[in-house]
Amino acid sequence: MFGRLGRRRSESSGERPSERAETTTAIDDLLDLLRMIEAAAGAVYGRHGLPQRPGHYRRSADSHAWEPLGDALSPAEKWALIDAAPKGGRWRYAAHETLGAHSDIAAVRQASALLAACQGLRKRLADRAIISPQDLADSIRLGQAWRRLVEDGGQGAPAAAPLHFLPPDEG
């Protein structure tokens, strides 16, 4: 399945249309899985008040709400916005996948790590780079982490309620 991913071959090197179709289908399947993982991580973000939409955000030190910088801004415009911020204002800027990286909530940190891993794999697929053994190991770990996130419901393991022993006549 992964043997052909990312390899570049031209028509002259003998790539058959069926091989191209298999590669395209495999990449589409991987992108679908990445979207599912990102949706689960985004849901965790949403439950904890973080934005669910990819992009770049900013937040002032006295606010808990992240403001989107806007998709229409060029990188130069984003840097100009950062430079224009008041020096004492203590604005914080972050990409969507890193918003939850320093959260006190384990599920939010895990969602952030999943989003970052998805972003990395998506870039490798877009660059059509050859899939390495490390990429494969990362993909397996990503699947395991996604499974834990979904099984925990993104809430983390619930704390066990303390046991209370009552006399038989009070039960």
ZITA-V229932 format. One record per residue. SS is DSSP state (~ for helix, > for strand, _ for the rest). PSI is psi in degrees with one decimal (NA if undefined). NEAR is the number of other ideal C-beta (glycine too) atoms within 8 Angstrom. Layout:
ss: [SS;SS]
psi: [PSI;PSI]
near: [NEAR;NEAR]
This chain:
ss: [_;_;_;_;_;_;_;_;_;_;~;~;~;_;_;_;~;~;~;~;~;~;~;~;~;~;~;~;~;~;~;~;~;~;~;~;~;~;~;~;~;~;~;~;~;~;~;_;_;_;_;_;_;_;_;>;>;>;>;_;_;_;_;_;_;_;>;>;_;_;_;_;_;_;~;~;~;~;~;~;~;~;~;~;_;_;_;_;_;_;_;>;>;>;>;~;~;~;_;_;_;_;_;_;_;~;~;~;~;~;~;~;~;~;~;~;~;~;~;~;~;~;~;~;~;~;_;_;_;_;_;_;~;~;~;~;~;~;~;~;~;~;~;~;~;~;~;~;~;~;~;_;_;_;_;_;_;_;_;_;_;_;_;_;_;_;_;~;~;~;_]
psi: [-44.8;-7.4;-33.5;-10.0;132.0;-10.8;137.9;126.8;143.7;169.6;-37.4;-20.5;2.6;13.9;126.1;151.4;-33.8;-35.5;-41.2;-41.1;-41.0;-43.4;-45.0;-42.7;-43.2;-42.5;-41.9;-40.5;-43.3;-41.3;-36.7;-42.9;-42.0;-39.8;-38.6;-41.8;-44.2;-36.4;-41.9;-43.0;-38.9;-35.8;-38.1;-45.6;-48.2;-40.1;-20.4;19.3;13.5;153.8;148.2;-10.9;133.6;152.7;-167.6;144.4;163.5;158.1;138.0;161.3;-27.4;13.5;152.8;-7.6;133.3;132.8;132.5;141.3;-21.5;135.6;-22.2;-9.3;135.9;164.0;-38.7;-39.5;-36.5;-43.0;-37.6;-38.9;-41.6;-44.9;-30.1;-12.4;141.5;139.2;-36.7;1.3;-18.9;58.9;146.7;135.5;141.6;152.3;155.4;-46.2;-16.0;0.3;-37.4;7.4;-28.4;22.8;154.0;-12.6;122.1;-40.8;-33.9;-41.0;-40.2;-42.0;-40.9;-44.3;-39.2;-45.0;-40.9;-41.3;-41.2;-42.1;-43.5;-45.5;-38.6;-40.6;-43.1;-39.0;-41.2;-36.4;-9.6;37.2;153.7;133.7;123.1;165.9;-34.7;-40.0;-41.6;-43.7;-42.0;-38.9;-40.5;-44.1;-37.5;-43.8;-40.6;-43.7;-38.7;-43.8;-45.1;-42.1;-44.8;-42.0;-36.2;-7.5;19.0;6.7;-10.9;167.2;128.5;144.2;137.8;137.5;141.4;147.4;138.0;120.2;126.8;151.0;151.6;-32.5;-10.1;-6.0;NA]
near: [4;7;4;9;13;10;7;5;7;6;4;4;6;5;8;6;5;6;10;9;8;9;11;8;8;12;10;8;8;11;10;8;8;11;8;9;12;12;8;14;15;12;10;15;14;9;8;11;6;10;10;7;7;5;11;11;14;13;12;9;8;3;6;4;6;10;7;10;11;6;5;3;10;5;6;6;8;11;8;8;11;9;6;5;9;5;4;4;8;6;11;8;8;11;8;12;10;9;13;14;9;4;9;2;9;6;13;13;12;13;16;15;10;16;13;11;12;14;9;9;14;10;8;11;12;6;6;6;6;6;9;6;5;6;10;10;8;11;9;8;9;13;8;8;12;12;8;9;15;9;6;10;5;12;7;8;4;5;4;4;4;4;4;4;3;6;5;5;4;5;5]
